[in-house]
């Protein structure tokens, strides 16, 4: 994470530039491997009803949950 970047959390409304849709973060998945550095994926429920994983680089928080 870059300095000044907000942490995303479950419930945040985000825009995914990779797929061109908005959605809600429903889970955060950290993938760890002994062969490479860990990666963080965000499970997103998109406006069309689909659910998929996205990486931080494709996401922008448009509304932060308060919970």
C-alpha positions as CSV (number, residue, x, y, z in Angstrom):
1,X,0.0,0.0,0.0
2,X,1.3,3.4,-0.9
3,X,1.6,6.2,1.7
4,X,-1.6,8.1,2.1
5,X,-3.8,5.3,0.6
6,X,-6.8,4.5,2.6
7,X,-7.4,0.9,3.8
8,X,-10.3,-0.7,2.1
9,X,-12.7,-2.6,4.3
10,X,-15.8,-4.8,4.0
11,X,-18.8,-2.6,3.2
12,X,-16.9,0.1,1.2
13,X,-18.5,1.1,-2.1
14,X,-15.8,1.0,-4.8
15,X,-15.4,1.6,-8.5
16,X,-13.5,-1.2,-10.3
17,X,-11.8,0.3,-13.4
18,X,-10.8,-3.1,-14.6
19,X,-14.4,-4.1,-15.3
20,X,-16.0,-0.7,-15.4
21,X,-18.5,-1.3,-12.6
22,X,-19.2,-0.2,-9.1
23,X,-19.7,-2.6,-6.2
24,X,-19.4,-3.3,-2.5
25,X,-16.4,-5.0,-0.9
26,X,-17.8,-8.2,0.6
27,X,-14.6,-10.0,1.7
28,X,-10.8,-9.4,1.8
29,X,-8.6,-12.4,0.9
30,X,-4.9,-12.5,1.6
31,X,-3.1,-15.1,-0.6
32,X,0.1,-16.3,0.9
33,X,2.7,-18.5,-0.9
34,X,6.2,-19.6,0.1
35,X,7.2,-18.8,-3.5
36,X,6.2,-15.2,-3.8
37,X,5.1,-12.3,-1.7
38,X,1.5,-12.3,-0.3
39,X,-1.2,-10.7,-2.4
40,X,-4.5,-9.1,-1.3
41,X,-7.6,-9.6,-3.3
42,X,-11.0,-7.9,-2.7
43,X,-14.2,-9.9,-3.3
44,X,-16.7,-7.5,-4.9
45,X,-20.4,-7.7,-5.3
46,X,-21.0,-5.7,-8.5
47,X,-24.0,-3.6,-9.5
48,X,-25.0,-6.3,-12.1
49,X,-25.2,-9.0,-9.3
50,X,-22.0,-10.8,-10.2
51,X,-19.3,-11.5,-7.6
52,X,-15.6,-11.5,-8.5
53,X,-12.1,-10.8,-7.1
54,X,-10.2,-7.7,-7.9
55,X,-6.8,-6.2,-6.9
56,X,-6.3,-2.9,-5.2
57,X,-4.7,-1.3,-8.3
58,X,-8.0,-1.5,-10.1
59,X,-10.2,-0.1,-7.3
60,X,-11.1,3.3,-6.0
61,X,-13.1,3.8,-2.8
62,X,-16.1,6.0,-3.6
63,X,-17.8,5.7,-0.2
64,X,-16.3,4.3,3.0
65,X,-18.5,2.2,5.4
66,X,-18.5,3.4,8.9
67,X,-18.7,0.0,10.5
